[in-house]
Amino acid sequence: MKTATAWASLPGFDAIKTAYQSLLKQLGAEPSYLVISFSVHYDPALILKAVREFSPNVPVQGASSCLGAMTEDGFHSSEGRGLSFFGVLDPEGAYGVGASVIGDNPQEAAKEALRQALAQADCIGEVPAMIWLTAAPGCEEGLMQGISEVIGEGVPIAGGSAADNTVTGEWKQFTSDTVYENAVVVAALFPSTEIMFAFHSGYEPTEKKGKVTKVSGRVLSEIDHRPAAAVYNEWTLGLISKELPAGGNILAATSLHPLGRVAGHIGEIPYFQLTHPDTVLKDGSLTMFTDMAPGDEIVLMQGSVDSLVSRAARVASSAREIQAVDQDVAGALIIYCAGCMLTVKDKIDEVVNGLKEALPGTPFMGSFTFGEQGCFVGGENRHGNLMISVLLFSQ
């Protein structure tokens, strides 16, 4: 097992091609599996052209990332443009990627993408060690449900939702031969070595809590039978007062104050799945980036810039501790919420340095996503916001 990363922040086909050639040189062979993270200032068709020129058969999973990406070499974004490759060389393992347009049936789309991935890996009927999920944002819970209906609840699912630079729907996904705007891309991973993973946030619960009493999908209308926006505003001491009368976007303002639901416990200590308030509607509802259900118990969470800066490294370290695998790490894929990245952008180099300390000498690639998927310590696969998901490949 060997991994490597390469990156570019200059425009044009030559920059993409040079970066991919650097990856091939480091690996010494065509990768067994290739993950690509890029900002929307790059044309994904050109990225595919560069890859296919040198590696026509490699399983490819690509998705756009907010502003760029990060690797062990740093944060790669120049005027909102950045690109990175993460290659896995594992001749004794098996890897496959599949994709399907989501349409109006997320579960079936995810099932079709997974079937394609298992077929490409030549592992139909087998259970993968991990599913790495990439998709357009909006219906991640349905996608994860579809995957679980095929392979069961015991397989960890992790990954991140595609992003753009401006939350205007410019995100893209691609496989080895097709570029999509609203697809689910699934990788079935059968590595020859152990994997380790973790899913956390950098937030703590407050004493403010309530019950969801009216909700439709991702539109939260009432908390404790009162307008959700008004309750949230009280909990946050007037954080969104300006938006209450007529509505408005609150995405940036609420990045350090998401809502949490208990996903499970370690002993008596709860761990939380987070959801990010996006917009105040004129009727006093809040739009969110996760599905919610009547009866859900929610708690106001709080974070700080410092906690978000240090958390990625702590999650990477936690992944090794949870699985207790006594092996060196060959490489890491990291999903870091775009909202968190934008909040700590002036300190993003500290995030990279923390990861380098937690994963010394290890290639890693981090994407900045509009939704994070991961598997908690109790085995719960969940979709959340403002979270960090880490997958480590052991040597």
DOROLO-127155 format. One line per field, with one value per residue (C-alpha): residue number from 1; y, z, x negated. Coordinates in steps of 0.05 Angstrom, whole numbers. Each point is the difference from the previous one (the first is absolute). Last residue first. Example, Ala and Ser with C-alpha at 12.3 -4.5 7.8 and 13.67 -1.06 7.14 Angstrom:
2
k 2 / 1;
c2 -21 / -69;
c3 143 / 13;
c1 -273 / 27;
This chain:
395
k 395 / 394 / 393 / 392 / 391 / 390 / 389 / 388 / 387 / 386 / 385 / 384 / 383 / 382 / 381 / 380 / 379 / 378 / 377 / 376 / 375 / 374 / 373 / 372 / 371 / 370 / 369 / 368 / 367 / 366 / 365 / 364 / 363 / 362 / 361 / 360 / 359 / 358 / 357 / 356 / 355 / 354 / 353 / 352 / 351 / 350 / 349 / 348 / 347 / 346 / 345 / 344 / 343 / 342 / 341 / 340 / 339 / 338 / 337 / 336 / 335 / 334 / 333 / 332 / 331 / 330 / 329 / 328 / 327 / 326 / 325 / 324 / 323 / 322 / 321 / 320 / 319 / 318 / 317 / 316 / 315 / 314 / 313 / 312 / 311 / 310 / 309 / 308 / 307 / 306 / 305 / 304 / 303 / 302 / 301 / 300 / 299 / 298 / 297 / 296 / 295 / 294 / 293 / 292 / 291 / 290 / 289 / 288 / 287 / 286 / 285 / 284 / 283 / 282 / 281 / 280 / 279 / 278 / 277 / 276 / 275 / 274 / 273 / 272 / 271 / 270 / 269 / 268 / 267 / 266 / 265 / 264 / 263 / 262 / 261 / 260 / 259 / 258 / 257 / 256 / 255 / 254 / 253 / 252 / 251 / 250 / 249 / 248 / 247 / 246 / 245 / 244 / 243 / 242 / 241 / 240 / 239 / 238 / 237 / 236 / 235 / 234 / 233 / 232 / 231 / 230 / 229 / 228 / 227 / 226 / 225 / 224 / 223 / 222 / 221 / 220 / 219 / 218 / 217 / 216 / 215 / 214 / 213 / 212 / 211 / 210 / 209 / 208 / 207 / 206 / 205 / 204 / 203 / 202 / 201 / 200 / 199 / 198 / 197 / 196 / 195 / 194 / 193 / 192 / 191 / 190 / 189 / 188 / 187 / 186 / 185 / 184 / 183 / 182 / 181 / 180 / 179 / 178 / 177 / 176 / 175 / 174 / 173 / 172 / 171 / 170 / 169 / 168 / 167 / 166 / 165 / 164 / 163 / 162 / 161 / 160 / 159 / 158 / 157 / 156 / 155 / 154 / 153 / 152 / 151 / 150 / 149 / 148 / 147 / 146 / 145 / 144 / 143 / 142 / 141 / 140 / 139 / 138 / 137 / 136 / 135 / 134 / 133 / 132 / 131 / 130 / 129 / 128 / 127 / 126 / 125 / 124 / 123 / 122 / 121 / 120 / 119 / 118 / 117 / 116 / 115 / 114 / 113 / 112 / 111 / 110 / 109 / 108 / 107 / 106 / 105 / 104 / 103 / 102 / 101 / 100 / 99 / 98 / 97 / 96 / 95 / 94 / 93 / 92 / 91 / 90 / 89 / 88 / 87 / 86 / 85 / 84 / 83 / 82 / 81 / 80 / 79 / 78 / 77 / 76 / 75 / 74 / 73 / 72 / 71 / 70 / 69 / 68 / 67 / 66 / 65 / 64 / 63 / 62 / 61 / 60 / 59 / 58 / 57 / 56 / 55 / 54 / 53 / 52 / 51 / 50 / 49 / 48 / 47 / 46 / 45 / 44 / 43 / 42 / 41 / 40 / 39 / 38 / 37 / 36 / 35 / 34 / 33 / 32 / 31 / 30 / 29 / 28 / 27 / 26 / 25 / 24 / 23 / 22 / 21 / 20 / 19 / 18 / 17 / 16 / 15 / 14 / 13 / 12 / 11 / 10 / 9 / 8 / 7 / 6 / 5 / 4 / 3 / 2 / 1;
c2 9 / 24 / 41 / 55 / 29 / 64 / 37 / 70 / 36 / 67 / -38 / -71 / -64 / -63 / -72 / -24 / -51 / 21 / 38 / 41 / -15 / 58 / 46 / 74 / 54 / 60 / -22 / 25 / -57 / -23 / -43 / -38 / -28 / -22 / 21 / 15 / -9 / 36 / 52 / 8 / 7 / 56 / 35 / -3 / 29 / 54 / 18 / 10 / 56 / 58 / -48 / -19 / 17 / -15 / -69 / -14 / 17 / -42 / -61 / -40 / -70 / -33 / -57 / -29 / -38 / -58 / 2 / -42 / -61 / -16 / 4 / 21 / 14 / 57 / 25 / 5 / 39 / 43 / 27 / 22 / 30 / 38 / 28 / 25 / 30 / 49 / 55 / -11 / 7 / 63 / 33 / -14 / -47 / -2 / -49 / 14 / -64 / -39 / -57 / -28 / -9 / 19 / -18 / 35 / -4 / 35 / 66 / 43 / 50 / 38 / 19 / 67 / 8 / 46 / -53 / 5 / -34 / -49 / -31 / -53 / -70 / -39 / -74 / -3 / -44 / -14 / -17 / -52 / -57 / 22 / 21 / 4 / 46 / 55 / 57 / 66 / 70 / 45 / 62 / 14 / 0 / 38 / 69 / -29 / -38 / 52 / 17 / 41 / 6 / 61 / 17 / -53 / 15 / 58 / -38 / -58 / -2 / 28 / -36 / -67 / -39 / 58 / 2 / -76 / 5 / 56 / -38 / -64 / 32 / -29 / -68 / -24 / 14 / 15 / 8 / -38 / -6 / -56 / -56 / 31 / 20 / 16 / -19 / -7 / -3 / 47 / 16 / 57 / -25 / 2 / -58 / 2 / 8 / -22 / -56 / -74 / -59 / -52 / -51 / -54 / -48 / -66 / -24 / -33 / 53 / -19 / 68 / 11 / 70 / 34 / 61 / 30 / 49 / 70 / 39 / -57 / -12 / -68 / -46 / -20 / 27 / 70 / 48 / 74 / 59 / 65 / 2 / 71 / -12 / 49 / -39 / -67 / -64 / -75 / -39 / -38 / -69 / -58 / -63 / -56 / -69 / -31 / 27 / -48 / -3 / 16 / 33 / 38 / 33 / 22 / 29 / 38 / 31 / 18 / 34 / 39 / 34 / 71 / 6 / -29 / -65 / -33 / -62 / -44 / -69 / -40 / -70 / -27 / -58 / -49 / -18 / 33 / 9 / 11 / 71 / 27 / -43 / 24 / 72 / -10 / -32 / 58 / 52 / -37 / -5 / 74 / 19 / -45 / 33 / 70 / -7 / 65 / 9 / -21 / -10 / -64 / -15 / -59 / -8 / -64 / -20 / -66 / -14 / -40 / 51 / 57 / 67 / 54 / 69 / 65 / 57 / 74 / 62 / 73 / 64 / 51 / 56 / -49 / -59 / -58 / -5 / -34 / -53 / -54 / 11 / 51 / 16 / 54 / 58 / -45 / -70 / -30 / -75 / -56 / -76 / -36 / -75 / -5 / -30 / 56 / 21 / 46 / 37 / -19 / 42 / 63 / -6 / -11 / 65 / 36 / -24 / 23 / 72 / 35 / 63 / -45 / -19 / -69 / -65 / -63 / -71 / -54 / -75 / -55 / 52 / -7 / -13 / 30 / 32 / 64 / 5 / -12 / 56 / 48 / -18 / 19 / 68 / 14 / -19 / 47 / 58 / -13 / -2 / 71 / 41 / 0 / -28 / -70 / -62 / -68 / -54 / -69 / -67 / -68 / -67;
c3 109 / 30 / -39 / 42 / -12 / 35 / 5 / 29 / 16 / -13 / -28 / 8 / -36 / 42 / 3 / 71 / 20 / 73 / -14 / -53 / -74 / -48 / -49 / -6 / -34 / -44 / -5 / 6 / -22 / 36 / -29 / 39 / -12 / 65 / 26 / 69 / 4 / 65 / -10 / -73 / 17 / 49 / -53 / -50 / 50 / 19 / -73 / 0 / 51 / -41 / -29 / 68 / -14 / -74 / 16 / 51 / -51 / -51 / 46 / 2 / -31 / 7 / -40 / 30 / -20 / 17 / 75 / 41 / 34 / 70 / -17 / 62 / -41 / 46 / 14 / -73 / -20 / 62 / -24 / -65 / 39 / 45 / -60 / -30 / 66 / 12 / -47 / 14 / 75 / -9 / -44 / 53 / 8 / 30 / -5 / 11 / 17 / -39 / 20 / -62 / 11 / -70 / -49 / -28 / -66 / -5 / -29 / 35 / -19 / 59 / 7 / 23 / -54 / -41 / -4 / 39 / -39 / 11 / 68 / 4 / 26 / 46 / 21 / 72 / 49 / 69 / 62 / 45 / -23 / -70 / -25 / -65 / -55 / 46 / -42 / -9 / -24 / -27 / 34 / -26 / -72 / 14 / -27 / -65 / -18 / 23 / -66 / 4 / 29 / 3 / 74 / 30 / -43 / 42 / 65 / -23 / 57 / 51 / 62 / -35 / 35 / -10 / -75 / -5 / 33 / -47 / -61 / 20 / 8 / 64 / 13 / 39 / -61 / -62 / -75 / -16 / -76 / -17 / -9 / 24 / 73 / 57 / 74 / 3 / 74 / 42 / 26 / 27 / 53 / -50 / -37 / -24 / -71 / -38 / -36 / -7 / -48 / 4 / -45 / -3 / -57 / 2 / -59 / -67 / -15 / -22 / -12 / -35 / -28 / -10 / -42 / 8 / -54 / -9 / -42 / -36 / -39 / -33 / -19 / 60 / 50 / 12 / 48 / -8 / 42 / -32 / 45 / 25 / 68 / -20 / -7 / -20 / 39 / -10 / 60 / 43 / 16 / 47 / 4 / 47 / -16 / 56 / -21 / -59 / -69 / -47 / 47 / 32 / -66 / -11 / 71 / -12 / -63 / 35 / 57 / -51 / -33 / -13 / -18 / -65 / 16 / 22 / 43 / 21 / 20 / 45 / 13 / -57 / 6 / -58 / -45 / -61 / 14 / -69 / 23 / -62 / 17 / 73 / -23 / -52 / 52 / 48 / -52 / -14 / 75 / 10 / -57 / 28 / 68 / -28 / -40 / -33 / -44 / 32 / -63 / 10 / 12 / 12 / 26 / 13 / 41 / 15 / 42 / -15 / -50 / 50 / -27 / 26 / -32 / 30 / -51 / 16 / -34 / 19 / -25 / 44 / -17 / 15 / 43 / 23 / 76 / 18 / -23 / 44 / -43 / -2 / -50 / -42 / 8 / 22 / -27 / -66 / -5 / -32 / 7 / -51 / -10 / -41 / -69 / -47 / 44 / -37 / -50 / 40 / 59 / -42 / -38 / 65 / 29 / -65 / 4 / 73 / -22 / 57 / 31 / 35 / 53 / -3 / 40 / -36 / 28 / -39 / 12 / -20 / -21 / -63 / 20 / 35 / 52 / 5 / -75 / -13 / 48 / -33 / -68 / 28 / 22 / -67 / -38 / 42 / -8 / -75 / -8 / 26 / 62 / 56 / 68 / -8 / 44 / 10 / 52 / 12 / 28 / 9 / 21;
c1 -13 / 65 / 50 / 33 / 69 / 20 / 67 / 4 / 65 / 34 / 60 / 25 / 17 / -2 / -25 / 6 / -53 / -7 / -64 / 36 / -2 / -5 / 34 / -13 / 39 / -18 / -73 / -71 / -45 / -63 / -55 / -53 / -70 / -32 / -68 / 29 / 75 / 20 / -55 / 17 / 73 / -16 / -42 / 58 / 49 / -51 / -5 / 75 / -7 / 27 / 51 / 28 / 74 / -6 / -29 / 55 / 53 / -36 / 4 / -64 / -2 / -68 / -29 / -63 / -62 / -47 / 11 / -47 / 30 / 25 / 73 / 38 / 63 / 21 / -71 / -21 / 63 / -8 / -67 / 33 / 58 / -48 / -38 / 65 / 23 / -56 / 23 / 74 / -12 / -41 / 53 / 52 / 58 / 70 / 57 / 74 / 36 / 52 / 46 / 34 / 74 / 20 / -56 / -61 / -36 / -67 / -24 / 52 / 54 / 29 / 73 / 26 / 52 / -45 / -54 / -65 / -56 / -58 / 0 / -55 / 15 / -45 / -2 / -22 / -37 / 29 / -42 / 33 / -44 / -19 / 69 / 38 / 25 / 25 / 28 / -35 / 18 / -55 / -29 / -71 / 21 / 64 / -18 / -29 / 63 / 50 / 34 / 63 / 70 / 46 / 8 / -48 / -62 / -27 / 10 / -44 / -51 / 48 / -24 / -15 / 56 / 48 / -15 / 7 / 69 / 22 / -27 / 37 / 68 / 30 / 32 / -61 / -43 / 40 / -10 / -64 / -4 / -49 / 51 / 65 / -2 / 48 / -10 / -76 / -16 / -42 / -69 / -42 / -50 / -57 / -32 / -72 / -27 / -62 / 36 / -14 / -3 / -56 / -32 / -53 / -14 / -38 / -41 / 17 / 51 / 71 / 31 / 66 / 2 / 67 / 16 / 69 / 22 / 26 / -50 / -35 / -64 / -10 / -58 / -42 / 51 / 24 / 34 / 14 / 22 / 25 / 61 / -5 / -33 / -56 / -65 / 29 / 14 / 8 / 25 / -49 / -25 / 13 / 42 / -20 / 27 / 43 / 68 / 9 / -31 / 58 / 50 / -58 / -17 / 71 / 4 / -64 / 29 / 64 / -37 / -43 / 59 / -22 / -73 / -27 / -35 / -64 / -1 / -59 / 28 / -46 / -25 / 42 / 49 / -1 / 59 / -33 / -74 / -30 / -20 / 36 / 61 / 1 / -3 / 55 / 46 / -16 / 20 / 66 / 16 / -16 / 47 / 54 / -3 / -3 / 64 / 22 / -62 / -66 / -40 / -41 / -73 / -46 / -71 / -38 / -61 / -34 / -62 / -62 / -26 / 8 / -24 / 47 / -2 / 25 / 2 / 8 / 28 / 6 / 31 / 35 / -49 / -56 / 19 / -42 / -6 / -66 / -50 / 32 / 61 / 56 / 55 / 29 / 49 / 59 / -9 / 23 / 4 / -39 / -1 / -43 / -11 / -65 / 5 / -23 / -58 / -48 / 43 / 62 / -23 / -14 / 66 / 38 / -28 / 16 / 73 / 2 / -12 / -35 / 28 / 51 / -51 / -31 / -4 / -22 / -1 / -37 / 1 / -49 / -50 / -42 / -72 / -60 / 44 / -41 / -10 / 74 / 19 / -49 / 29 / 68 / -25 / -33 / 64 / 43 / -49 / -4 / 75 / 11 / 0 / -52 / 19 / -26 / -6 / -31 / 12 / -29 / 21 / -33 / 27;
